[in-house]
Amino acid sequence: MKEKFQAPKYAVPGVIAEGVNLLAGAPKIGKSWLSLGLAVAVATGGKAFGSIDVPEGDVLYLALEDTGRRLQSRLCKVLDERDAPERLTLETECPRFPEGGAHIRAWLDERPEARLVVVDVLARMRGVDNSTSAYSADYAAVTQVKQIADDYGIALVLVHHVRKAASEDYLTEVSGTNGIAGAADAVLVLKRSRGEADGALHVTGRDVDETEYALTFDAELGSWKVLPGPALDHLVSDTRKKLLTYVREHPDSSPKSIAEATGLGHDLVKKTLNRMADEGQLIRPTRGSYSAVSPVSGVSDAGQSPHEGVSKVSPVDTGVPRGLEGGSPC
Protein backbone atom coordinates (compact mmCIF):
# COMPACT_ATOMS: atom_id res chain seq x y z
CA MET A 1 0.00 0.00 0.00
CA LYS A 2 1.91 3.04 -1.30
CA GLU A 3 -0.56 5.78 -0.40
CA LYS A 4 0.65 7.90 2.51
CA PHE A 5 -1.83 9.22 5.04
CA GLN A 6 -1.32 12.14 7.40
CA ALA A 7 -1.09 11.33 11.08
CA PRO A 8 -4.26 12.26 13.00
CA LYS A 9 -4.39 15.72 14.53
CA TYR A 10 -4.88 15.95 18.28
CA ALA A 11 -6.78 18.57 20.23
CA VAL A 12 -5.27 17.01 23.37
CA PRO A 13 -2.31 14.74 22.53
CA GLY A 14 -3.00 11.14 23.45
CA VAL A 15 -6.53 11.88 24.68
CA ILE A 16 -8.67 13.82 22.17
CA ALA A 17 -7.96 13.12 18.48
CA GLU A 18 -9.71 14.42 15.39
CA GLY A 19 -13.05 12.75 14.83
CA VAL A 20 -15.98 12.20 17.19
CA ASN A 21 -15.06 11.82 20.85
CA LEU A 22 -17.91 10.74 23.13
CA LEU A 23 -17.43 12.03 26.69
CA ALA A 24 -19.83 10.21 28.99
CA GLY A 25 -20.43 10.32 32.72
CA ALA A 26 -23.12 10.41 35.36
CA PRO A 27 -25.14 13.62 35.84
CA LYS A 28 -23.46 16.31 37.97
CA ILE A 29 -20.16 14.43 37.96
CA GLY A 30 -18.14 17.21 36.32
CA LYS A 31 -18.33 16.52 32.56
CA SER A 32 -19.10 20.16 31.77
CA TRP A 33 -16.21 21.38 33.91
CA LEU A 34 -13.90 18.95 32.14
CA SER A 35 -15.04 19.89 28.63
CA LEU A 36 -14.93 23.64 29.35
CA GLY A 37 -11.42 23.26 30.76
CA LEU A 38 -10.33 21.47 27.59
CA ALA A 39 -11.92 24.20 25.46
CA VAL A 40 -10.02 26.94 27.30
CA ALA A 41 -6.75 24.98 27.12
CA VAL A 42 -7.00 24.53 23.34
CA ALA A 43 -8.11 28.13 22.73
CA THR A 44 -5.06 29.41 24.63
CA GLY A 45 -2.53 26.75 23.65
CA GLY A 46 -2.18 25.97 27.35
CA LYS A 47 -2.20 22.75 29.36
CA ALA A 48 -5.07 20.29 29.43
CA PHE A 49 -5.67 18.56 32.76
CA GLY A 50 -3.02 20.85 34.23
CA SER A 51 -0.11 18.99 32.61
CA ILE A 52 -0.60 18.09 28.92
CA ASP A 53 0.61 20.71 26.42
CA VAL A 54 -1.96 21.28 23.68
CA PRO A 55 -1.71 23.00 20.28
CA GLU A 56 -3.58 26.29 19.99
CA GLY A 57 -6.62 26.66 17.77
CA ASP A 58 -10.14 28.03 17.52
CA VAL A 59 -12.80 26.37 19.68
CA LEU A 60 -16.60 26.35 19.56
CA TYR A 61 -18.24 25.41 22.86
CA LEU A 62 -22.00 24.79 22.73
CA ALA A 63 -23.21 24.86 26.34
CA LEU A 64 -26.78 23.84 25.55
CA GLU A 65 -27.85 23.11 29.14
CA ASP A 66 -26.50 26.39 30.54
CA THR A 67 -27.82 29.92 30.71
CA GLY A 68 -25.50 32.75 29.73
CA ARG A 69 -25.12 33.74 33.37
CA ARG A 70 -24.22 30.23 34.53
CA LEU A 71 -21.75 29.76 31.69
CA GLN A 72 -20.09 33.09 32.46
CA SER A 73 -19.76 32.08 36.12
CA ARG A 74 -18.13 28.78 35.16
CA LEU A 75 -15.77 30.48 32.73
CA CYS A 76 -14.68 33.03 35.35
CA LYS A 77 -13.75 30.21 37.71
CA VAL A 78 -11.81 28.29 35.06
CA LEU A 79 -9.96 31.39 33.84
CA ASP A 80 -8.96 32.41 37.38
CA GLU A 81 -8.66 36.15 36.59
CA ARG A 82 -7.18 35.63 33.11
CA ASP A 83 -8.76 37.33 30.10
CA ALA A 84 -11.15 35.25 28.04
CA PRO A 85 -9.33 33.72 25.06
CA GLU A 86 -10.22 35.37 21.75
CA ARG A 87 -10.20 31.99 20.02
CA LEU A 88 -13.02 30.62 22.16
CA THR A 89 -16.62 31.01 20.94
CA LEU A 90 -19.34 30.27 23.49
CA GLU A 91 -22.99 29.68 22.63
CA THR A 92 -25.92 28.48 24.72
CA GLU A 93 -28.31 27.79 21.82
CA CYS A 94 -28.06 25.73 18.65
CA PRO A 95 -30.72 24.15 16.39
CA ARG A 96 -31.18 20.39 16.39
CA PHE A 97 -29.75 18.34 13.54
CA PRO A 98 -29.69 18.67 10.61
CA GLU A 99 -29.94 22.48 10.97
CA GLY A 100 -27.48 22.35 13.87
CA GLY A 101 -24.92 20.67 11.64
CA ALA A 102 -25.17 23.51 9.14
CA HIS A 103 -24.65 25.98 12.00
CA ILE A 104 -21.43 24.24 13.07
CA ARG A 105 -20.20 24.04 9.47
CA ALA A 106 -20.79 27.78 8.99
CA TRP A 107 -18.66 28.50 12.08
CA LEU A 108 -15.90 26.17 10.83
CA ASP A 109 -15.93 27.72 7.34
CA GLU A 110 -14.87 31.04 8.89
CA ARG A 111 -12.10 29.48 11.00
CA PRO A 112 -9.65 27.37 8.99
CA GLU A 113 -7.48 26.80 12.06
CA ALA A 114 -10.27 25.44 14.25
CA ARG A 115 -9.23 22.42 16.32
CA LEU A 116 -12.14 21.63 18.64
CA VAL A 117 -15.94 21.74 18.82
CA VAL A 118 -17.74 20.71 22.03
CA VAL A 119 -21.46 19.86 22.11
CA ASP A 120 -22.71 19.82 25.71
CA VAL A 121 -24.97 17.84 25.57
CA LEU A 122 -25.70 15.55 22.59
CA ALA A 123 -29.35 15.08 23.60
CA ARG A 124 -30.05 18.79 23.00
CA MET A 125 -28.99 18.57 19.34
CA ARG A 126 -30.27 15.14 18.36
CA GLY A 127 -33.10 15.10 15.87
CA VAL A 128 -36.20 12.98 16.51
CA ASP A 129 -36.89 10.15 14.06
CA ASN A 130 -39.69 7.77 15.00
CA SER A 131 -39.48 5.88 11.70
CA THR A 132 -36.31 3.92 12.54
CA SER A 133 -35.10 1.67 15.35
CA ALA A 134 -33.45 3.17 18.42
CA TYR A 135 -30.08 1.73 17.34
CA SER A 136 -30.36 3.21 13.84
CA ALA A 137 -31.39 6.59 15.24
CA ASP A 138 -28.46 6.63 17.67
CA TYR A 139 -25.97 5.59 15.00
CA ALA A 140 -27.32 8.14 12.52
CA ALA A 141 -27.12 10.96 15.09
CA VAL A 142 -23.42 10.38 15.78
CA THR A 143 -22.67 9.70 12.10
CA GLN A 144 -23.97 13.18 11.18
CA VAL A 145 -21.50 14.70 13.62
CA LYS A 146 -18.68 12.44 12.45
CA GLN A 147 -19.12 13.66 8.89
CA ILE A 148 -18.49 17.22 10.06
CA ALA A 149 -15.40 16.20 12.04
CA ASP A 150 -14.00 14.24 9.09
CA ASP A 151 -14.73 16.97 6.53
CA TYR A 152 -12.91 19.64 8.54
CA GLY A 153 -10.27 17.49 10.26
CA ILE A 154 -11.22 18.66 13.75
CA ALA A 155 -11.92 17.00 17.08
CA LEU A 156 -15.59 17.07 18.04
CA VAL A 157 -16.52 16.21 21.64
CA LEU A 158 -20.07 15.06 22.37
CA VAL A 159 -20.96 15.20 26.06
CA HIS A 160 -23.34 12.39 26.98
CA HIS A 161 -24.73 10.50 29.98
CA VAL A 162 -24.14 6.97 31.26
CA ARG A 163 -26.68 4.40 32.39
CA LYS A 164 -27.65 4.30 36.06
CA ALA A 165 -26.54 0.67 36.37
CA ALA A 166 -22.76 0.35 36.67
CA SER A 167 -20.85 -2.21 34.59
CA GLU A 168 -17.38 -3.74 34.62
CA ASP A 169 -17.07 -2.75 30.95
CA TYR A 170 -17.24 1.04 30.90
CA LEU A 171 -18.25 1.07 27.21
CA THR A 172 -21.55 -0.60 28.07
CA GLU A 173 -22.32 2.18 30.55
CA VAL A 174 -22.89 4.74 27.77
CA SER A 175 -26.57 5.68 27.73
CA GLY A 176 -28.66 4.66 24.73
CA THR A 177 -28.01 1.79 22.34
CA ASN A 178 -24.63 0.51 21.18
CA GLY A 179 -25.10 2.70 18.11
CA ILE A 180 -23.87 5.77 19.98
CA ALA A 181 -20.54 4.34 21.14
CA GLY A 182 -20.17 2.29 17.95
CA ALA A 183 -20.29 5.32 15.65
CA ALA A 184 -17.82 7.37 17.72
CA ASP A 185 -14.09 7.38 16.98
CA ALA A 186 -13.26 7.44 20.69
CA VAL A 187 -15.14 6.98 23.94
CA LEU A 188 -14.15 8.66 27.20
CA VAL A 189 -15.98 7.73 30.40
CA LEU A 190 -15.56 9.87 33.51
CA LYS A 191 -16.20 8.04 36.77
CA ARG A 192 -16.09 9.55 40.24
CA SER A 193 -17.62 8.47 43.55
CA ARG A 194 -19.73 11.04 45.34
CA GLY A 195 -17.75 13.14 47.80
CA GLU A 196 -14.34 11.99 46.51
CA ALA A 197 -11.83 14.30 44.84
CA ASP A 198 -10.11 11.59 42.78
CA GLY A 199 -11.71 10.07 39.72
CA ALA A 200 -10.80 8.12 36.60
CA LEU A 201 -11.08 8.95 32.92
CA HIS A 202 -11.24 5.78 30.82
CA VAL A 203 -10.23 6.36 27.19
CA THR A 204 -10.39 4.06 24.19
CA GLY A 205 -10.55 4.80 20.48
CA ARG A 206 -9.32 4.27 16.95
CA ASP A 207 -6.48 6.81 17.13
CA VAL A 208 -5.74 6.76 20.87
CA ASP A 209 -4.35 4.04 23.08
CA GLU A 210 -6.68 2.46 25.61
CA THR A 211 -5.77 4.42 28.70
CA GLU A 212 -6.93 5.20 32.20
CA TYR A 213 -6.09 8.57 33.76
CA ALA A 214 -6.37 9.26 37.48
CA LEU A 215 -7.82 12.74 38.03
CA THR A 216 -8.43 15.09 40.90
CA PHE A 217 -11.03 17.87 40.85
CA ASP A 218 -10.12 21.33 42.12
CA ALA A 219 -13.47 22.81 43.19
CA GLU A 220 -12.04 26.32 43.63
CA LEU A 221 -10.79 26.47 40.03
CA GLY A 222 -13.41 24.17 38.52
CA SER A 223 -10.71 22.06 36.92
CA TRP A 224 -9.77 18.41 36.55
CA LYS A 225 -6.06 17.60 36.82
CA VAL A 226 -4.15 14.42 36.03
CA LEU A 227 -2.40 12.80 38.97
CA PRO A 228 1.16 11.57 38.27
CA GLY A 229 2.07 7.91 38.12
CA PRO A 230 -0.07 4.86 37.35
CA ALA A 231 -3.79 5.62 37.60
CA LEU A 232 -4.40 2.48 39.63
CA ASP A 233 -2.36 3.84 42.54
CA HIS A 234 -4.85 6.65 43.01
CA LEU A 235 -7.97 4.52 42.60
CA VAL A 236 -7.44 1.76 45.15
CA SER A 237 -7.50 1.53 48.94
CA ASP A 238 -4.40 2.29 51.03
CA THR A 239 -3.89 -1.44 51.58
CA ARG A 240 -3.94 -2.23 47.87
CA LYS A 241 -1.69 0.72 47.10
CA LYS A 242 0.86 -0.55 49.63
CA LEU A 243 0.76 -4.02 48.07
CA LEU A 244 1.06 -2.61 44.54
CA THR A 245 4.07 -0.50 45.49
CA TYR A 246 5.87 -3.47 47.02
CA VAL A 247 5.07 -5.91 44.21
CA ARG A 248 6.28 -3.46 41.55
CA GLU A 249 9.65 -3.30 43.28
CA HIS A 250 9.72 -7.02 44.12
CA PRO A 251 8.05 -9.07 41.35
CA ASP A 252 7.23 -12.75 41.86
CA SER A 253 6.72 -12.21 45.59
CA SER A 254 4.81 -14.61 47.81
CA PRO A 255 2.04 -13.53 50.22
CA LYS A 256 4.30 -14.44 53.14
CA SER A 257 7.22 -12.27 52.01
CA ILE A 258 4.86 -9.39 51.17
CA ALA A 259 3.18 -9.56 54.57
CA GLU A 260 6.53 -9.56 56.37
CA ALA A 261 7.84 -6.61 54.34
CA THR A 262 4.72 -4.45 54.57
CA GLY A 263 3.75 -5.25 58.15
CA LEU A 264 0.24 -6.25 57.09
CA GLY A 265 -1.45 -9.37 58.40
CA HIS A 266 -0.80 -12.54 56.39
CA ASP A 267 -4.49 -13.42 56.00
CA LEU A 268 -5.35 -9.88 54.87
CA VAL A 269 -2.49 -9.87 52.36
CA LYS A 270 -3.37 -13.28 50.96
CA LYS A 271 -7.06 -12.45 50.48
CA THR A 272 -6.37 -9.00 49.03
CA LEU A 273 -3.74 -10.29 46.60
CA ASN A 274 -6.14 -12.95 45.40
CA ARG A 275 -8.91 -10.37 44.80
CA MET A 276 -6.50 -8.02 43.02
CA ALA A 277 -5.40 -10.81 40.70
CA ASP A 278 -9.01 -11.74 39.96
CA GLU A 279 -9.75 -8.08 39.12
CA GLY A 280 -6.73 -7.75 36.83
CA GLN A 281 -4.72 -5.46 39.10
CA LEU A 282 -1.99 -8.10 39.61
CA ILE A 283 -0.84 -11.21 37.76
CA ARG A 284 0.24 -14.64 39.00
CA PRO A 285 3.39 -15.50 36.98
CA THR A 286 3.79 -18.74 38.95
CA ARG A 287 1.67 -20.56 41.47
CA GLY A 288 1.72 -18.71 44.80
CA SER A 289 3.54 -15.58 43.55
CA TYR A 290 2.36 -12.15 42.40
CA SER A 291 3.66 -9.43 40.08
CA ALA A 292 2.35 -6.07 38.89
CA VAL A 293 0.73 -5.67 35.49
CA SER A 294 2.29 -3.24 33.04
CA PRO A 295 0.45 0.09 33.49
CA VAL A 296 -1.36 1.63 30.54
CA SER A 297 0.14 4.82 29.20
CA GLY A 298 -0.68 7.92 31.18
CA VAL A 299 1.10 10.99 32.47
CA SER A 300 4.63 10.60 33.74
CA ASP A 301 5.91 11.99 37.00
CA ALA A 302 7.33 14.87 35.02
CA GLY A 303 3.79 15.76 34.00
CA GLN A 304 4.18 15.21 30.27
CA SER A 305 1.88 13.25 28.03
CA PRO A 306 3.44 10.18 26.39
CA HIS A 307 2.19 11.51 23.05
CA GLU A 308 4.56 14.27 22.02
CA GLY A 309 5.45 15.99 18.77
CA VAL A 310 2.34 18.06 18.06
CA SER A 311 3.34 21.53 16.93
CA LYS A 312 1.44 24.66 17.88
CA VAL A 313 -0.76 26.45 15.37
CA SER A 314 0.02 30.09 14.75
CA PRO A 315 -2.70 32.39 16.09
CA VAL A 316 -4.98 34.26 13.73
CA ASP A 317 -7.29 37.17 14.38
CA THR A 318 -10.77 35.65 14.51
CA GLY A 319 -12.54 38.41 16.39
CA VAL A 320 -13.94 38.64 19.89
CA PRO A 321 -16.01 35.63 21.00
CA ARG A 322 -19.74 36.16 21.38
CA GLY A 323 -20.66 37.49 24.82
CA LEU A 324 -17.05 38.09 25.93
CA GLU A 325 -16.32 41.54 24.57
CA GLY A 326 -13.86 43.60 26.55
CA GLY A 327 -11.32 40.97 27.67
CA SER A 328 -12.27 39.55 31.04
CA PRO A 329 -15.84 38.22 31.34
CA CYS A 330 -15.80 38.44 35.14
C-alpha positions, 0 to 999 in steps of 0.5 A: 500500500503506497498511499501515505496518510497524514497522522491524525491531529490531536486537540489534546495529545493522546486523549482527544484526536480528530473525529468524534469523541464521546465524553460520557459520565453520570449527571453532575459528575463534572463533565461540563467542567472537564469539557470547558477546561479542555476548550479553554486549554486549546483556545489558549494553547495551554495545558489540558488537565493541568499537565498536557501541552496542547496545540492552539486553535479556535474552539466552539463550545456549545453549552446547551444546558446552561444559561448565559449567566451560569456559563459566564460564572463557570468560565470566570472560575476556570480562567482564574482572573485571566482574560477570556481567550479570543479563540473561544466562541461560546454559545448556549443555543443551537438548532437540532440536527440537521440544521445544527450541523449547518450551523457548526459548518458555517462557524468552521468555514470562517475558521480554517485553524479550528481544532475543537468543537464541544457539544454539551450535551448531545441530547439537546442537538439530536433530531427525533426520528420515529421511523427507525429503530433506536439503534439506527437513530443513535448511529445516525445521530453520531454519524452526522456529527462524524461527517463534520469532524471528518470533513474539517479534520477537527476534534468534536466532543459530544458530552453524553450520559451513562446508564444508572446501572454500573458495569465492569465494561465502561463502554456498556455504561454509555446511555442509549443503544450501542449505536452511539458508542459504535459510531464514535471514533473514541469513547471517554468515560468519567467516573467519580464516587460522590464526595471523593476528589479523585476520579478516573477517565477511561479512554479508548478509540481508533487513534488513541491508546486504551488508557486510564487517567487518574484525576483530581477535581479542584473545586475552587478552580473548577478544573480536573487535573491528572495525577502523576504515576499509574492511575491504579495507585490513586484509585485503590485503597491504602492497603492495595496501594501498599501491596502494589508498590511493594510488588512493583519493586519485588516481582514474583513475591509470595504472600508471606514475604509481602506480609513480612515486608509491609507489616500487614497481616498474612491473612489480609495480604493473601485475600487482598492479593487474590482479589486483586489478581481476579480483578486484573490489578496483579498477575500470578506469573507462577503458582503462589507468587504475584507481580504487577501488570504493566500500566497503561500509558498515562502521564509521567511523574514529570507531567508530560503526556506520552504523546509528544510531537504536536506543533502549535498552530500560529494564532490568527485574528478571529474576532472577539467571541460572542458574549465576551467583549472587553477581555475579562468576562468576570 
